[in-house]
Amino acid sequence: FPVPCSAILSSYLLGERLNLLGKLGCLLSLVGSTVMVIHAPEDEEVTTLEEMTAKLKEPGFLAYASILLALCFLLIFFLAPRYGQSNILVYLTICSVIGAFSVSSVKGLGIAIKGFFAGQPVLQHPLTWILVITLVASITTQINYLNKSLDIFNTSLVFPIYYVLFTTIVIATSIILFKEWVTMTVVDIIGTVCGFLTIILGVFLLHAFKDMDVSLGNLPQVLQNEQPAPVTRDDKNILIEVDNSSIAPEDKPKVFMLCT
């Protein structure tokens, strides 16, 4: 429950304000992520570094990893210097894309640690050190750009959007790396797509209406605050009205007209 917790804590501890639509976006993001996790297939069992190496060398994952790296370099060297200070999605997308490599590295290092305690020569395996270097580099990059986002943007917006993007990237990476889509049923596919669309809607509500002053207290006023149409009056009526209001009836001068 990081999305509602971060929104509530930033609201009470940091004094940051999250409007009604932002809270609804947090809720939708949480619901969408939960639906995706429920319908996501189970991980394929990988117990050795050799099996993990074979998974990482598959053409599908290599193409996916290359696309993520190209996107990350594009964001870091081209988009971040130009739009990072004004668009919250730039820095958070970098963190989320790099998160795909950190999660894969943690998965591989977990296998290496199990093998180390089982007496396997995991320290001599080159994949172990590749995973360590990848994990350190990815976590350092994530922390750097996440801190930049927190310095510029509202905390109640940063954490929900980051959680949604990170969860989506991680689930997609897990599906491609371990080929989980092969065992997915039609119901799971529909549930995953619906969850993803719900996440998109939640992120849209968070980002698009962040500056609106909407809450449960002023919602009826916002909906019913209709200004009456102004009445157009000509100068003649205005002059007559001013003249009548400034002079009492008994004090009005009498004008006599003589006609010859």
Long-range contacts (C-beta under 8 A, 24 or more apart in sequence): 1-30, 2-159, 2-163, 3-29, 3-30, 3-33, 3-159, 3-160, 3-163, 3-164, 4-30, 6-155, 6-156, 6-159, 6-160, 6-163, 7-156, 7-159, 7-160, 10-154, 10-155, 10-156, 10-159, 11-156, 14-155, 16-154, 16-155, 16-156, 17-156, 18-154, 18-156, 18-157, 19-209, 19-210, 19-212, 19-213, 19-214, 19-215, 20-214, 20-215, 20-216, 20-219, 21-205, 21-206, 21-209, 21-212, 21-214, 22-156, 22-157, 22-205, 22-206, 22-209, 22-210, 24-202, 24-205, 25-160, 25-201, 25-202, 25-203, 25-204, 25-205, 25-206, 25-207, 26-160, 26-202, 26-206, 27-202, 28-198, 28-199, 28-201, 28-202, 28-205, 29-160, 29-163, 29-164, 29-198, 29-199, 29-202, 29-203, 29-206, 30-202, 31-195, 31-198, 31-202, 32-164, 32-194, 32-195, 32-196, 32-197, 32-198, 32-199, 32-200, 32-201, 32-202, 33-163, 33-164, 33-167, 33-195, 33-199, 34-195, 35-191, 35-192, 35-194, 35-195, 35-198, 36-167, 36-168, 36-171, 36-191, 36-192, 36-195, 36-196, 36-199, 37-167, 37-171, 38-191, 38-195, 39-184, 39-187, 39-188, 39-189, 39-190, 39-191, 39-192, 39-195, 40-171, 40-174, 40-175, 40-180, 40-188, 40-192, 41-175, 41-180, 41-181, 41-183, 41-184, 41-188, 42-180, 42-183, 43-174, 43-178, 43-180, 44-178, 44-179, 44-180, 46-107, 46-111, 46-178, 47-111, 47-114, 48-111, 48-115, 48-120, 49-108, 49-111, 49-112, 49-115, 49-122, 49-125, 49-127, 49-128, 52-107, 52-108, 52-111, 52-127, 53-127, 55-177, 55-178, 56-104, 56-108, 56-127, 56-177, 60-176, 60-179, 61-176, 61-177, 64-173, 64-176, 65-100, 65-101, 68-97, 68-100, 68-101, 71-97, 72-97, 72-98, 80-145, 84-148, 85-152, 88-149, 88-152, 88-153, 88-157, 88-158, 88-161, 88-207, 89-161, 89-207, 91-145, 91-146, 91-148, 91-149, 91-152, 92-145, 92-146, 92-149, 92-158, 92-161, 92-162, 92-165, 93-165, 94-141, 94-145, 95-141, 95-142, 95-145, 95-146, 95-149, 95-162, 95-165, 95-166, 96-162, 96-165, 96-166, 96-168, 96-169, 97-169, 98-138, 98-141, 98-142, 99-138, 99-142, 99-166, 99-169, 99-170, 100-169, 100-170, 100-172, 100-173, 101-134, 101-135, 101-138, 102-134, 102-135, 102-138, 102-139, 102-142, 103-170, 103-173, 103-174, 104-134, 104-173, 104-177, 105-131, 105-132, 105-134, 105-135, 105-138, 106-135, 109-135, 154-210, 157-206, 157-207, 157-210, 160-202, 160-203, 160-206, 161-203, 161-206, 161-207, 164-199, 164-202, 164-203, 165-203, 167-199, 168-196, 168-199
